[in-house]
Amino acid sequence: MQTNIILLISSLLLVSVVSSMPVSANSQISEVSGPYVTNTGQSSAFVNWISGEESSFKLFYDDELNYTKMAGYSKILEKPDYNPAACLYRAELSGLVPDTVYHYKITGEGFESGDCTFRTFPKSGGFSFVVIGDTHASGGTGDGNYIRSLLASEISGQEPLFVIFTGDMVSEGLDVSGWDEFFNEMSPVLRNSSVFTSPGNHEDNSTLYYDYFGYPEWYSFECGDSSFYSLDSNENACPLMDLQNDWIEESLPGNNNLKFVYFHHPPYSSDKRHPGGWKNIRDQWSGYFSRYSVDAVFSGHVHAYEHYFSDLTHYLITGTGGGNLYALSDEKPEGYLKSSPGVYGYLRIDVLDNGKTALCEFVPVILSEKTSEINQKPVNEYGDRFEINSCFENSLSRKMSDILGIFPGDIPQSPEKIRSY
């Protein structure tokens, strides 16, 4: 009897020691966040995923033609980069063909992601993308998680080339579990598109944000004939504002094609808690946007949809991704066109083949005055549809204003620029 007791105690101690040991590379993987694609271009992209369990992950991929013909993948990447601090795996794919759909999947010990897709950027011509912000679940109701999942499903059905997140993707930037929820709930769109981001105040300038997405505080990219610029409007960026402004001054000048800028805090807003918008940001950057023919500025932070038009630039707030909705004031800043309080949704932009025209639509998905009273009954009047034209005459009118000393706001705004469709 004493021998049996000793054996039992020894067995329990052995189990305790084994359970406390770090997971080996040959262990079965129980959880992976992702995959998701970042930094996509015409011939390259990064596939990312997060796992606290170290494994010999592999990435399989192929273009759609070969994938369909072979019913599988002919290319394999066996050693993705690994960042142990963030438990992040990142695989760089290069030598890709522009404007081509690629299929991919990741595998590990006992894990397989299933087939996912992304599309490389076209050299020119049309494409579609989505803008959304403030997907963090807030207020403690639990509704934000449901809303985020529903929005991801709806956006995925639109098959955008990429999605822009204007910050506050999570409630706390250093909370790993919050990021896991974000990647898992947004997976319908993240697994089959590409992701571009700007930091919000809730990311709190955390290392996880920069590790997960690999983008710096401000950066730009090209897609087709359009240019995109991500800025940092957060308080932590204030000491670097001169440096950021120098970058803006150097980067924004260029061609007459469509130019889009995105960052977190809105220069214009009728938010009751911050009436008029973030005027400090407006004072810092609106002059650049006017001078260099920026067609649209996307922001979040205010949990509502708002649309303003000033100095030939559209200012759009899409903080409608899951956080508790904000009340808006009846008093609107100059340039106000439309707002949709009490609505969760996203902004879809279709750049046409000519590369100089974009059809824009705010798509309402859920109407709710309170997150505890969700009903999925979109009403058309909450939407917003308009057209953006990046025409030579718009650039010319700005140049004429400089020559004549006219403030850009004094130039009559072209109806073509804000025409509904």
N, C-alpha and C positions, 0 to 999 in steps of 0.2 A: 504493500500500500504506500509506504513512504517513497519507494522507487517511482511509482506512478505519479505521485505529487511532484517529485523533482523533475520528471520528464515533462509534465504539464507546464510547470513554471518555466522551464528552459524553452519550450515551444512558444510560450507567450512572449518571452523576452526576444526570441528570434524574430517573431512577427513584428514586434515593436521596432526593432532595429531596421528591418527591411523597409517598413513603411516610412521611416524617417530619412531613408537614403534618397539622394537626388535621382531624378528619373534618368535612366540611361538612354543612349541613342537607339536601343533596340526595344524600348517599351512601347506599348500600344498608346496611340495618341487619343486623348479623350475630347479635346476642344481646340479649335482653331478659329481665330477672328479673321475674316477676309475669305478669299483674296479680293484685292482691289488694285486698280491700275492708276499710276500717276505719271506725270511728266511725259505724256504722249506727244509725239511729233510725227513727221512724215515717214520716218524710217526707224524709229526706236520707241521704246516704252519700258516702264518698270512695273513688274508684278510684285505685289507686297502681300504678306500675311503675318499674323502674330500668333505665336504659340509659346506658352511657358514650358513646354516639353520639348527638349532638344531631340531632334530626329534627323535621319538622313533623308530630308525632303528632296523631291525631284519635281521639276516643272516640265510638262509636255506641252507642245504647241505646234500649230501649223496654220497656214492660210486656209480660207474656207473651201477653195477649190480642191486642194489636196485632202483636207479633212473629210470632205464629202466623198471623194473618190475612194479613199482608203478606209473610210469609216473609222478614222482614228488619227493619230498624230505621228509625223515622221521625224520631228525634232525633239530633242531632250536637253535640258540643262540640269546637271546633276549636283552642282555645288553652288547654291545661291549664297549671297553674302548674308552674314548673320550678325546682328547687333544684340549682344547678350543683355545690355542694360535695358533695352526696350523689348526684349524677346521678339525681335523683328527680323523676318526673312525678306530679302529683296533680291529679285532676279532681273538683270538688265537684258532686254531683248534688243538686238541691233540688226542692221541689214534688212529691215522690213520694207515692204512695198507700200508706197503711199496709197491712201484711200482704199484700203483693203481690210476686210473683216478677218480677224484671227481668232481661232479657238484655242483654249488652253485649259489645263487642269493641274492641280498640285496633288502629290501623293506623299504619304509618310507611312510609318509603321501602323498598319491597320486603319489608315485614313485616306480618303479620296474626296476631293472637292466636288467632283462632277464637272461637266463641261461648262465653261464660261467663255465669254467673248468680249472683244473690244475692236475698235476700228482705228486704223492709223489716219492721220490728218490728210486732207486733200491738198494738192498744190494750189488749186484755185477752185472757184465755184461754190456751190451751196452746201450747207450743213445745218444741223439743229443742235441747240444746247439748252440747258435748263439752269436757272438760278434759284437758289433757296437759302434761307438763313435761319439761325436760331432753332435748330432742331433739338436743343437740349430740353429734356423733360423737367419742368419746374412746377412748383406749387404743391408737390406732394400728393397729387390726386392719382397719379399713375396713368392719367389719360394721355400724357405726352408720349409715352411709349407706344400706345395704340395708334395715335395720330401719326407718329413717325413711321411706323410700319405700313400704315395705309398709304401715306404719301409716297413711300418708296415703291410700293406696288404700282401706284398710278403713274409715277414718273417712268418706271421701267417699261410700262406699256407704250410710252412715247418713243422709246428707243433713241434717246439723245446721243449725240457723238460724245459729249462730256457734260458733267455737272459742275457748276461753280457753287461752292459753299461760302457765304459771306460772314463766317465766324459764329461763335457760340454753338458749336456742334455738340458740346457736352457741358455739363454744369460746372465741373471742376477739372481743370486741365491735367492735374496730377493723379486723378482717380482712375486707375486702370480699369476697374469694373465699369465705370461710366463709358469709357472708350469701347470696351467689349460690347456693351449694349448698343452703342451707336453703330458699330460695324455689323453686328448681327441683325439689328432691326432694319438697317438700310441696305442689307445685302442684296435684295432683288435688283436694285439699280447699280450698286457698287461692283457687283460681279460681272456686269455686262456693259460697262461704260468706262469712261476715264474720269478722274477726279482732280479738280483744281480748287485751292482753298486760300482764304485770307484769315488771319487770326482775329478772334473776338476777345472781349474782356474776360469771358469765362474760361478761355484757354489759358489765361494768366501767364502768357509768355513761357509756357512750360516746355521742358525738353521733350516730353512725349509728343507734343504737337509737331515739333520740328522733325523728330525722329520718324514718326509715323508717315508723314507726307513728303518729307524731303525738300520742301520749299523754303527759301529764305524769307525774311520779313517783307521784302518787296522784290518783285520779279516781273517779267513779261514773257509772253509767248505769242507765236503766230499760228493762225489756222486759216487755210485758204488765203483769201485776200484781206482778212481781218486781223487786227492787233488787239491784244488783251494785256492789261496792266493791273497787277495786284499791289495794293498799298497797305501800310500799317497805320491805322488811326488811333491806336491805343495809347494810354498814358505812358507806358514803358518806352514808346517810340519818341516821346517828346524830346529827350536829350539828343536824339539822332535826327531831328527834323531837318536841320540844314543839310545833312548828308542825303536824306531822302529827297528833299527838294532839288538838290543838284542832280540826282538820278532822274527825277521827273523831267527836269529841264533838258537833260541830255536824251532821254528816251522817247518822250512824247512827239517831238517833231517828226514829220515823215510824210508818207503818201496821203492821198485823199480817200483811201478806203475806210471802211468802218473801224472805229476805235471804241473799245469798251474798257471801262475802269471799274474795279470793285474793291471795296474795303468795308469795314464794319459799321462805323458811326455815320448816320445820314446827315448831310449838310442842310437838308430841308426836311421838316417834319411838323406835324400838328399834335405830336404826343403831348398830353396834358402835363406830364412831369418835366418835359423839356421843350416848351413851346418855341416854335420857330426852327428847331433843329440844332445841330451842333455848329454854331456860327463860327467857332474857332477853326473848324475844319473847312468850312465854306471860305473863310478869309484866307486860309493857307493855300487852297488848291483850286478854287473855282476859276481864278484868273488863268491858270495853266490850262484848264479844261476848255475855256473859251478861246484862248489864243491858239491852241493846237487842235481845235476841231474834234474834241471828244464827243461822240454821238450819244453815249449813255453811260451813266454811273449807277452801279448797283450797290446797295447797302442793306444792312440788317439792323440789329439792336432794338429798334422799335418793333414790337410784335403786332404788326399790321401790314397791310399793303397800302402804299401811297405812291402817287405819280405826280411829279412836278416837271416843269419845262422852263428853263432859264438860259438865256444867252445861247440858244440853239442846242442846248444839251438836255437830254432827258435824265431826271433823277428819280430812281425807282427803289422803293423799300420793300424787301421781301422777307421780313422777319416772321414768316408765317409757317415755320417748320415743326412746331410742337410745343413751344413755350407758351405759358399763359398769355392770352391776348390782352392788348393794352387798349385803354379808352383814348379816343382822339377828340381834340377840341373842335368846336365849330369855327373857330378863328383859324384861318389857313394862311401860311406864308405866301408871298407873291410868287406866282408861277404855278399855283395849285391847279391840277387837272382832275384828279380822281383819287378816292380812297375807298377801301373796303374793310371797315372794322368788323370784328367778329367772324373772321374767315381764316381758315387754314388752306394753303394752296402753294402754288409755285409759278414762276415766270418761265414761259417757253419762248425761245427766240429762233426763228427760222431765217437764216441768211440765204437769200436767193442766189441763183446761179450767176447773176451779174456781179456779185460780190460787193455791191454798193447799196443794196436794199435789204432791210430786215423786217419781217412781220413778227410782231410781238404780242403776246397774250398772257395776261394773268389768269391762271386756271384755278377757280375755287373748287376745293375738294370736300371740305367739311365746313358747315355753318354752325357756329356755336358762340353764344354770348358768354358762356361759362364753360370751362373745360369739363365740368362735371355734368353738363347737359349736351352731350355730343349727339348730333343727328346728321346723317350722311345725306343731305338734301341740297345739293348745290343749286343756286339760283343765278340765272344768267346775268342779272343786273349787278351782281358782285364781281363779275369779270371785267376785264379791260383789254381792248384790242386796238392796236394802233400800228402805224407804219413809220419806220425810220429810213430816211434816205441820206446817204452820204454823197452829196453832189458837189461838183466843182464850184457851183455858184455859192454854196454855203461857205466854203473856204475863201472864195473871192470876196464875199460880203464882209468877212472878218478882216481881210487885208484892207479893204476899202475903209473900214471903220478906223483901222490904225492910221491910214493915210490922212483921213479927214478929221481925226481926233474925236470920232463919235464913240461913245460907250456902247459896247455890243448890245446891251439891252435896249438901246434906242432904235436899233434896226428892226423893222417890222418882221415878225416871225412868220416864216413861210408856212402856209396851211399844209403844203405837201409834207412838211416835217412831222406833223401831228395828225395826219389824216387817219381816221378809223377805217377799218375794212371789214 
